[in-house]
Amino acid sequence: MKSAFKKLPPRAFVLAFAALAAFCFVAAGGYAFERIHVLRSFERAEGEVTAELRRWSLVGTDVRRPPYRANAEVIEYTPQIRFETAQGTVVTVTGKVRSSQIRYKVGEKLPVFYDPRDPQQAVLGSFLEFWAPMLVWAGFGLVWALAAYGAERLIRAGRDDGRGRAKHATAGA
């Protein structure tokens, strides 16, 4: 596997990191565009948390290494919200973002944005549900952009170092 990476030109890493950064920034932009659309065209209602749904799963770890064969219990929570539309229809929706901690208490009030034509497609107005996905994608984009910048700097530093050695070698001869 090492020989495959040695055959790649150094610029391939810079381009790969830059492509990943671009993908993440485009995803963040998509979320931002969607959220702006929600703020402009959806109606707002006050919802009430009716339940904190619990999802339990058992995750197996790598079976190739004997010390790490233990299974891990994973519990994720997501709120269930009930709200009333302007037309008087009572709608119950489930949050889309799961958390390892209980974030909301039953009876807690949360803002809800809903499409009057399809209230089931509601978006919770909490920070975790509304803004966090966009910020996570932007954060990953920033990490990949910094990796691309760092790789480019290392390539230039190596090239400059090679030129410096060549000058010293010819000067001493």
C-alpha positions, 0 to 999 in steps of 0.5 A: 500500500505504501508504494501506491501512495509513493507513486502519487504526485504530491499535488494529488493530496492537495487536490483530494483535500480541496475536493473534500473541502469543496464538497463539505462547503457545498453541503453547508451551503445547501443547508443554509439555503434550505434554512433561509427558505424555511425562515422566509416561507414556512409558518411558525408555531410553538410546539410542545415536547410530548416524548423523548424517543429512545433508540437502543442498539448494540454495536459490535466492535472489531472482532479481529483483535481479541481485547476489543471484542466487547459490544457497546450499547448505544442509546440515542434520543430524539424529541417528539413534538406536537403543535397546532397549525394556524388552521387548527390541525394538531400535528405530531413530528419527530426531530431529525437530529439524534443525541446521546443525551436527553436534550428536552423535557416533556412539556418543554416548548420549542419553536416549530417551522412548518409548511402550511401545505404539508405540516408533517414536513416541520423543522424544529427551531432549536439550535441543534435541529436548525443550525447544527447540521450546517455548522458541522458541514462547514466545520468539516470543510474548514478542516479539509481546507486547512489540510489542503493548505498544509499539504501545499505548504509542505510541498512548497517547503520541500521544493524550496529546501531541495533548491537550497541544497542544490545551490549549496552543493554547487557552491561547495564544488 
